[in-house]
Amino acid sequence: MSGQTFAQKAIARAAGLPDVAVGQIVDVRPDLILSHDNTAAIAAMFYRLGLKKVRDPDRLAITLDHAVPPPTPRHAQNHAEIRRFVAEQGIRNFFEAGRGICHQVLSEEALVLPGQMILGADSHTTHFGWMGAFGAGVGRSEVLALWATGEIWLRVPESIRIVLTGRLPPGVTAKDLCLRIFRDLGADGGLYRSVEFTGEGVRHLSVESRMVIANFMAEFGVKNAYLPPDDRVFDWLAPRRARRTGEPIEAVRERIAAGALYPDPDAPYEAEYVYRLEDLEPMVACPHAVDHVRPLREVAGTRIDMAFIGTCTNGRLEDIAAAAAILRGRRIAPGVRLLVIPASREVLEEALRRGFIQTLVEAGAMIGIPGCGPCMGNHMGIPAPGEVVISSGSRNFRGRMGTPDAEIYLASPAVVAASALRGVITDPREIAT
């Protein structure tokens, strides 16, 4: 038998099988099942079917993150219904409004580990590939089935390998790499594929940069994304998991590393692409498609009204630090609004300790409650018709931020901060830090 890709190995493990073939349909038992503000709608379906108790409450994780604080009575009622469901079902992995965005929070809590599987009612569940876990988004009815039975079927996806070499140059980020991939291969270039990153370039990426890649690959249409876990990943997860279990960190770290999965050298790949990180430059996704990508130099000077740093793709400490470095001792341009929303309370607390938040506030930024914020167009920064937004988010289709007539550009947090400073789309490498 030929070698196995990561996706084959992870699905085989979750299915309790020695191996699986590409294209095979198997029943899997994920280690964790994720939902967020959509939990109330799923729970309503669950009870309408006459179901009483979820199969395994300890395998559920629920966050309130998409509309926090609730902007309307309807959203507040939704949260109240979720809290009741959590209490009725005895769900321990529940994270209240303000704790942060589901993918960031579950990573910080080390609820998922390398080699494990998480299925979630959110498309960006690909996020967990940063640690070498199999993360995939599924629909609400699929989550309902998982609550009731603990299992669901998956088709084993074909795999694409992306080889990274070298290091990112100053001012260029993992976001720029992703945008370049989208430009080259199209937004549907990874449709229902497992995209597996490899190469010595991965080793030079920070944990937070790896999160960007796996998370943002949802916009490439993938079933899941994967980066091979290494010591940097194990060292990040071990103390967090140890806090949950009370075990010695070294013992936990050893067990985490033992559970990691890696593709075989002769694993079958549908396609392979190579990216030299040192050759990349800042990129921008222009309205109104994530693969309408151009080098920043081609759109530099475009006027903006609003700048947004945050979301599950780019709301981490590394992102806030990059913005603070650009804005330290400076003020954003007149007529521009800069909104910064940390991805989690942990990120916010550390940004406060390091002085990043003070720097941003002094520069004229508004700081939001950890959560999704205006990314979905719920509240906390909806643009006016005709306004131009530059965002570190993941989507820029018409109406994504609540206003169909607004234009949304996507870029790295450094580009967003530099653009807020000058009032036009700006290359951060032009600004001394």
C-alpha positions in Angstrom: 0.0 0.0 0.0 1.3 3.5 -0.8 2.0 6.1 1.8 -0.6 8.0 3.6 -1.2 11.8 3.7 -1.9 13.6 7.0 -5.6 13.7 6.1 -5.7 9.9 5.5 -4.0 9.2 8.8 -6.1 11.6 10.9 -9.4 10.3 9.4 -8.3 6.7 9.9 -7.5 7.5 13.5 -10.8 9.2 14.1 -12.6 6.2 12.4 -10.7 3.6 14.4 -9.3 2.1 11.1 -5.7 1.1 10.3 -5.8 3.1 7.1 -8.2 4.7 4.6 -8.1 5.5 0.9 -8.6 8.8 -0.8 -12.3 9.1 -1.8 -13.4 6.6 0.8 -16.4 7.5 3.0 -16.0 6.5 6.6 -17.7 7.2 10.0 -15.5 9.3 12.3 -15.7 10.1 15.9 -14.2 13.6 16.4 -12.4 14.5 19.6 -14.2 17.9 19.9 -17.4 19.4 18.5 -17.5 23.2 18.2 -20.3 25.6 18.0 -20.7 29.3 18.9 -23.6 31.8 18.8 -25.3 29.4 16.3 -25.7 26.9 19.2 -29.2 28.2 20.0 -30.5 27.4 16.5 -28.9 23.9 16.6 -30.4 23.3 20.1 -33.8 24.3 18.8 -33.6 21.6 16.0 -32.2 19.1 18.6 -35.2 19.5 20.9 -37.7 19.6 18.0 -36.6 16.2 17.0 -37.5 14.9 20.5 -33.9 14.5 21.6 -33.2 15.1 25.2 -29.4 14.7 26.0 -26.3 15.1 23.9 -24.3 11.9 23.5 -21.1 13.2 25.2 -21.2 16.7 26.7 -17.5 16.7 27.4 -16.7 16.6 23.7 -18.7 19.8 23.1 -17.1 23.2 23.2 -19.3 26.3 22.9 -18.3 30.0 22.8 -20.2 33.3 22.6 -18.2 35.3 20.1 -20.0 36.4 17.0 -22.2 39.2 18.6 -20.6 40.2 21.9 -21.8 42.2 23.7 -25.2 41.4 22.1 -26.2 44.4 19.9 -29.9 43.7 19.9 -32.6 42.0 22.1 -32.7 39.2 19.6 -28.9 38.5 20.1 -29.3 38.8 23.9 -32.1 36.2 23.8 -30.0 34.0 21.7 -27.2 34.1 24.3 -29.7 33.4 27.1 -31.0 30.3 25.3 -27.4 29.0 24.8 -26.7 29.5 28.5 -29.8 27.5 29.4 -28.8 24.7 26.9 -25.3 24.6 28.4 -26.7 24.2 31.9 -29.3 21.6 30.9 -26.7 19.5 29.1 -23.8 19.9 31.7 -21.4 21.2 29.1 -18.2 22.2 30.9 -16.3 23.7 27.9 -18.4 26.8 27.7 -16.8 30.2 27.2 -18.7 33.3 27.9 -19.0 36.5 25.9 -15.7 38.4 26.1 -13.5 35.4 26.4 -12.8 35.6 22.7 -13.2 34.0 19.3 -13.8 30.3 19.3 -10.7 29.2 17.4 -8.3 31.3 19.4 -9.9 30.3 22.7 -9.9 26.6 22.0 -6.3 26.8 21.0 -5.3 28.8 24.2 -7.2 26.2 26.3 -5.4 23.3 24.5 -8.7 21.5 24.1 -7.5 20.1 20.8 -4.1 18.5 20.3 -1.9 17.5 17.4 -3.3 14.5 15.5 -6.8 14.9 16.9 -10.0 15.9 15.0 -12.3 18.8 15.6 -15.4 19.4 13.6 -17.2 22.7 14.1 -20.2 24.7 12.9 -17.9 27.4 11.6 -16.0 27.4 8.3 -12.7 28.6 9.9 -12.4 25.4 11.9 -9.5 24.7 9.5 -7.7 26.9 12.0 -6.6 23.9 14.1 -4.2 22.7 11.3 -1.7 25.1 12.8 -0.9 22.5 15.4 -1.3 19.5 13.1 -4.8 18.7 14.1 -7.6 17.9 11.6 -10.1 20.7 11.7 -13.1 21.1 9.4 -16.2 23.1 9.2 -19.5 21.4 9.0 -23.2 22.5 8.9 -25.6 22.9 11.7 -27.5 19.7 10.9 -24.2 17.8 11.0 -23.4 19.3 14.4 -26.8 18.2 15.6 -26.1 14.7 14.4 -22.7 14.8 16.2 -24.4 15.9 19.4 -26.9 13.0 19.1 -24.6 10.2 18.0 -21.0 11.3 18.5 -20.3 10.3 14.9 -20.7 11.4 11.3 -19.4 10.4 7.9 -16.6 12.1 6.1 -15.2 11.6 2.6 -11.4 11.3 2.6 -10.1 14.3 0.6 -7.5 14.5 -2.0 -4.4 16.4 -0.8 -2.4 19.3 -2.1 1.2 19.9 -0.9 2.6 23.4 -0.6 6.3 23.5 0.1 7.7 26.6 1.8 11.4 27.5 1.6 13.4 30.3 3.2 12.1 33.0 5.6 9.6 35.8 5.3 11.4 39.2 4.7 10.7 42.2 7.0 7.3 43.7 6.5 5.9 40.5 4.8 3.7 38.2 6.7 1.9 34.8 6.6 -1.2 36.8 5.5 0.7 37.9 2.4 1.7 34.3 1.6 -2.0 33.2 1.8 -3.1 36.1 -0.4 -0.4 35.1 -3.0 -1.7 31.5 -3.0 -5.2 32.7 -3.6 -4.1 34.9 -6.5 -2.1 32.1 -8.0 -4.6 29.3 -7.6 -8.0 30.9 -7.1 -10.5 30.9 -4.2 -11.7 27.4 -5.2 -8.2 26.1 -5.8 -8.3 23.9 -2.7 -12.0 22.9 -2.9 -12.6 19.9 -0.6 -8.9 19.3 -0.5 -6.5 18.8 2.4 -3.8 21.4 1.9 -0.6 20.3 3.6 2.2 22.7 4.1 5.8 21.4 4.4 9.4 22.5 3.9 12.0 24.1 6.0 10.2 27.4 5.7 7.5 26.2 8.1 10.0 25.8 10.8 10.8 29.6 10.7 7.2 30.6 11.2 5.9 31.6 14.6 3.0 29.8 16.1 0.7 32.8 15.5 1.8 33.0 11.8 0.9 29.3 11.5 -2.5 30.0 12.9 -3.0 32.7 10.2 -2.3 30.2 7.5 -4.4 27.3 8.6 -7.3 29.7 9.5 -7.2 31.6 6.2 -7.1 28.5 4.1 -10.9 28.2 4.7 -11.1 30.9 2.0 -9.2 28.5 -0.4 -12.1 26.2 -0.2 -10.2 23.4 1.7 -11.7 20.7 3.8 -8.7 21.0 6.2 -5.3 22.5 6.4 -2.2 21.1 8.0 1.2 22.3 9.2 3.6 19.7 10.7 3.9 20.3 14.4 7.4 20.8 15.9 9.0 21.7 19.2 7.6 25.3 18.9 4.1 23.9 18.8 4.6 21.4 21.6 6.2 24.0 23.9 3.2 26.3 23.3 0.6 23.7 24.0 2.2 21.8 26.9 1.9 24.3 29.7 -1.7 25.1 28.7 -2.7 21.5 28.7 -0.9 20.9 31.9 -2.9 23.7 33.6 -6.1 21.8 32.6 -4.9 18.3 33.8 -2.7 19.2 36.7 0.1 17.0 35.3 3.8 17.8 35.0 4.5 19.9 31.9 7.2 17.5 30.6 4.9 14.5 30.8 2.2 16.4 29.0 4.6 17.6 26.3 5.8 14.1 25.7 2.3 12.8 25.3 1.4 15.7 22.9 4.4 15.0 20.7 3.6 11.3 20.7 0.2 11.9 19.3 1.3 14.0 16.4 0.8 12.8 12.8 3.0 13.3 9.8 2.4 12.4 6.2 4.5 9.6 4.7 7.3 10.5 2.3 5.5 8.6 -0.5 2.1 10.0 0.3 -0.1 10.7 -2.8 -0.6 14.3 -3.7 -2.9 15.7 -6.4 -0.6 18.7 -6.9 2.5 20.3 -5.4 3.4 24.0 -5.3 6.6 25.7 -4.0 6.8 29.1 -2.5 10.1 30.9 -1.7 9.1 33.0 1.3 12.0 35.4 0.8 10.6 36.3 -2.6 7.2 37.4 -1.3 5.9 41.0 -1.0 2.9 42.6 0.7 -0.3 41.7 -1.0 -3.9 43.1 -0.9 -7.2 41.5 -1.8 -9.3 44.1 -3.6 -13.1 44.3 -3.6 -15.1 42.1 -3.8 -13.3 38.7 -3.8 -10.6 37.2 -1.7 -8.7 36.0 -4.8 -8.9 39.5 -6.5 -5.4 40.0 -5.2 -2.8 42.5 -6.3 0.7 43.4 -5.0 0.3 46.3 -2.5 2.5 48.5 -4.7 -0.3 48.4 -7.4 -3.0 49.7 -5.1 -0.9 52.0 -2.8 -2.5 55.4 -2.4 -6.1 54.2 -2.4 -8.1 56.4 0.0 -9.6 54.6 3.0 -12.2 55.6 5.6 -11.9 52.8 8.1 -9.2 50.4 9.2 -9.9 47.2 11.2 -7.4 44.9 12.9 -8.9 41.7 14.4 -10.8 38.5 13.6 -9.9 34.9 13.9 -7.4 35.3 11.1 -5.4 38.3 12.4 -6.4 39.4 15.9 -3.5 37.9 17.9 -0.7 39.5 19.9 1.8 39.3 17.0 -0.7 41.3 14.9 -1.4 43.9 17.6 2.4 44.3 18.3 3.0 45.0 14.6 0.4 47.7 14.6 1.7 49.3 17.8 5.2 49.4 16.4 4.0 51.4 13.4 1.8 53.7 15.3 4.0 54.3 18.4 4.3 58.1 18.9 2.1 58.9 15.9 -1.6 59.7 15.2 -3.8 58.1 12.6 -4.9 60.3 9.7 -7.7 62.8 10.1 -11.0 61.3 8.9 -9.9 57.7 9.4 -11.3 55.3 12.0 -9.1 52.6 13.3 -10.7 49.7 15.2 -8.7 47.1 17.0 -10.3 44.0 18.5 -8.1 41.4 20.1 -9.0 37.8 19.3 -9.2 36.8 23.0 -9.1 38.1 26.5 -5.7 36.5 26.9 -4.4 38.5 23.9 -6.0 41.7 25.3 -4.4 41.2 28.8 -0.9 40.6 27.3 -1.3 43.5 24.9 -2.2 45.7 28.0 0.8 44.4 29.9 3.2 45.2 27.1 1.8 48.7 26.5 0.5 48.0 23.0 -3.1 49.0 23.9 -2.0 52.3 25.3 0.1 53.0 22.2 -2.9 52.3 20.0 -5.3 54.4 22.0 -2.9 57.3 22.0 -2.7 57.0 18.2 -6.4 57.4 18.0 -7.6 53.7 17.8 -10.8 52.3 19.3 -10.4 49.1 21.2 -13.2 46.5 21.0 -14.4 43.6 23.2 -12.6 40.3 22.3 -14.8 38.6 19.7 -15.6 38.7 16.0 -16.7 42.3 16.0 -17.7 43.8 12.6 -16.3 40.9 10.6 -19.8 39.5 10.1 -21.5 42.9 9.9 -23.3 42.5 13.3 -22.0 45.6 15.0 -18.9 47.4 16.5 -17.8 49.1 13.3 -20.1 48.8 10.3 -19.0 51.0 7.4 -21.3 53.5 5.8 -22.4 53.1 2.1 -19.7 54.1 -0.2 -16.9 53.9 2.4 -13.6 52.1 1.9 -12.4 49.7 4.5 -9.0 48.0 4.9 -9.3 45.0 7.1 -7.1 42.2 8.5 -10.1 39.9 8.2 -10.7 37.0 5.9 -13.6 37.9 3.7 -14.5 40.9 1.5 -17.5 40.0 -0.5 -20.3 42.5 -0.9 -22.1 43.1 2.4 -19.6 41.0 4.5 -19.3 43.9 7.0 -22.9 44.7 6.9 -23.0 47.3 4.1 -23.3 46.0 0.5 -22.2 49.4 -0.9 -18.9 49.5 1.1 -15.6 48.4 -0.4 -13.4 46.0 1.6 -9.7 45.5 1.0 -7.9 42.7 2.9 -4.3 42.9 4.1 -2.0 42.1 6.9 -2.3 44.0 10.2 0.9 45.9 9.4 -0.5 47.2 6.2 -3.8 48.1 7.9 -1.9 50.1 10.6 0.3 51.9 8.0 -2.8 52.7 6.0 -4.6 54.1 9.0 -1.6 56.3 9.7 -1.5 57.9 6.3 -5.2 57.6 5.3 -4.4 55.7 2.1 -3.3 52.1 1.5 0.4 52.2 2.5 3.3 49.8 2.5 4.4 49.4 6.1 8.1 49.1 5.0 7.9 52.8 4.2 7.4 53.7 7.8 10.3 53.7 10.3 9.7 51.7 13.5 
